[in-house]
Amino acid sequence: MDTSKNQQQSQPAGPRFESELLSRKEAAAYLGIAEQTLAIWHCTQRYQLPCAKIGRLVRYKKSDLDAFIARNMKNVEKSSRLQ
């Protein structure tokens, strides 16, 4: 029996960080808007888009961005029905 093969399978290959947190640049690209627009929305509190402040960095959860898109899609659908 080859024990080295079993040891390789049981040990992780190294730290893997697959975070749901996106940088402001990544979040802006995901939403299809300019990075500065996201910064302005945060500053003026134009939209309720939660973010995490980590030191001087701002991070957005992908699930929050998806919820934001869903909320605003409903608003677009409602306003287009009214016309």
N, C-alpha and C positions, 0 to 999 in steps of 0.2 A: 504494500500500500504506500502510495506517495504522499507523505505528510506535508511536504512543501506546498502542494497544490491546495490542500485543505486550509492551510494557514493563510494563503493569499486570498481565498474566498471569504474567510471570516473577518479579515481586517479591512477596514475602509481604505480606499485608495488615497485618501487625504481629505482635508476639509473641503466640502462643497457647499457653497452658499448660493442657494437659489431663492433669493429674496423676492417678496412681492413688492418691496419698496422701490419706487422709481425716483430718480433725480428729477429736478425741475425740467431739465432739458429732455429727458426721456418721457416725462409726463406730457410735456407740451407736444412732442412729436406724436405721442399716442393719441392725443386729442386733435391733432392737426392744426395747432395754433402756435403763435410765436411764444418763445420762452418768456419774453418781457410781458406779454399779455397775462400769463399765469401769475407773474409777480404782482402785476397791477390788481388782478382779481383778489389776490391774497391781501394786499395792502388796503384796498378799499372795501373789502368784504362784500364784493358784488354778488358772489355766489357762495353757497355753503359747500365748500370743497375742502374737506378735512386734510390736514397735512401734519407731519411730525417734524419738529425742529430738533435737529441733532447738532449741537454746537452752532456753527454758522450755516450748516447745510439744511436744506428743506427736502423732505421725502414725501412722496404720495403713494398710498396703497393702490395697487391696480384695481382691487375690488371697489374702492371708493370712486375711481375714475369711471369704471363700468357703470356704477350706480348713477353717477352724474350724467353720463351719456343717456342712460335709460330714462331718467327724469326729464331731460330736455327733449328727448325724442317724443315723449308723450305730449309735451307742450307744443311741439311743431305739428304733430298730427291733429291736435285739437284746433289750433289756429288755422290750419289749412282746410279743415271741415267747415269753419265759420265763413269762409269766403265763397 
